[in-house]
Amino acid sequence: MAMGSFRFLTAGESHGKGLTMVVEGVPAGLPLGEDDIA
């Protein structure tokens, strides 16, 4: 994976409210909330 790139993996309900998201490539300790991703 190139430096500065992010990888998003999602799983859950395609048309429901349940969704799981894994974001790879985020520096450790970086505060990251839902509003930063949406």
Backbone as CSV, one residue per row, in Angstrom:
resi,resn,N_x,N_y,N_z,CA_x,CA_y,CA_z,C_x,C_y,C_z
1,MET,0.858,-1.173,0.000,0.000,0.000,0.000,0.902,1.234,0.000
2,ALA,0.643,2.177,-0.886,1.443,3.388,-1.001,1.249,4.292,0.209
3,MET,2.286,5.036,0.553,2.195,5.954,1.686,1.158,7.029,1.394
4,GLY,0.320,7.320,2.387,-0.702,8.345,2.214,-2.011,7.815,1.669
5,SER,-2.087,6.531,1.390,-3.338,5.977,0.875,-4.089,5.251,1.989
6,PHE,-5.396,5.175,1.834,-6.252,4.506,2.799,-6.990,3.374,2.110
7,ARG,-7.301,2.334,2.855,-8.080,1.209,2.338,-9.297,1.058,3.233
8,PHE,-10.467,0.996,2.631,-11.723,0.882,3.360,-12.321,-0.493,3.122
9,LEU,-12.657,-1.189,4.191,-13.333,-2.478,4.113,-14.664,-2.332,4.831
10,THR,-15.745,-2.742,4.196,-17.060,-2.620,4.817,-17.748,-3.973,4.889
11,ALA,-18.637,-4.105,5.875,-19.440,-5.312,6.041,-20.706,-4.921,6.776
12,GLY,-21.768,-5.652,6.538,-23.005,-5.397,7.271,-24.217,-5.457,6.367
13,GLU,-25.255,-4.763,6.783,-26.538,-4.772,6.087,-26.500,-3.811,4.900
14,SER,-26.790,-4.315,3.718,-26.717,-3.467,2.531,-27.789,-2.385,2.512
15,HIS,-28.953,-2.656,3.099,-30.027,-1.657,3.098,-30.515,-1.346,4.507
16,GLY,-29.736,-1.680,5.497,-30.146,-1.446,6.883,-29.232,-0.453,7.579
17,LYS,-29.408,-0.362,8.877,-28.633,0.597,9.662,-27.308,0.031,10.155
18,GLY,-27.147,-1.286,10.106,-25.932,-1.906,10.626,-24.818,-1.924,9.591
19,LEU,-23.695,-1.277,9.899,-22.557,-1.250,8.987,-21.274,-1.236,9.805
20,THR,-20.317,-2.036,9.398,-18.996,-2.061,10.016,-17.999,-1.575,8.986
21,MET,-17.054,-0.757,9.423,-16.055,-0.225,8.502,-14.680,-0.310,9.148
22,VAL,-13.722,-0.836,8.396,-12.334,-0.886,8.830,-11.557,0.033,7.900
23,VAL,-10.809,0.967,8.481,-10.001,1.897,7.688,-8.538,1.583,7.970
24,GLU,-7.815,1.148,6.952,-6.387,0.852,7.083,-5.584,2.031,6.560
25,GLY,-4.442,2.264,7.157,-3.557,3.329,6.701,-3.662,4.604,7.520
26,VAL,-4.488,4.588,8.569,-4.627,5.751,9.441,-3.486,5.706,10.459
27,PRO,-2.747,6.797,10.624,-1.658,6.802,11.601,-2.165,6.510,13.012
28,ALA,-1.406,5.756,13.775,-1.774,5.420,15.151,-1.925,6.684,15.984
29,GLY,-2.970,6.725,16.803,-3.196,7.853,17.697,-3.934,9.020,17.076
30,LEU,-4.226,8.967,15.787,-4.944,10.058,15.127,-6.409,10.012,15.533
31,PRO,-6.933,11.092,16.136,-8.361,11.102,16.482,-9.194,11.064,15.197
32,LEU,-10.104,10.127,15.104,-10.904,9.953,13.900,-12.314,9.591,14.311
33,GLY,-13.273,10.402,13.906,-14.666,10.165,14.260,-15.529,9.926,13.039
34,GLU,-16.789,9.631,13.280,-17.741,9.350,12.205,-17.843,10.512,11.222
35,ASP,-17.837,11.741,11.714,-17.952,12.912,10.839,-16.746,13.070,9.910
36,ASP,-15.598,12.547,10.301,-14.406,12.626,9.460,-14.499,11.687,8.261
37,ILE,-15.301,10.639,8.378,-15.408,9.631,7.324,-16.625,9.860,6.440
38,ALA,-17.719,10.295,7.022,-18.989,10.452,6.295,-18.908,11.519,5.232
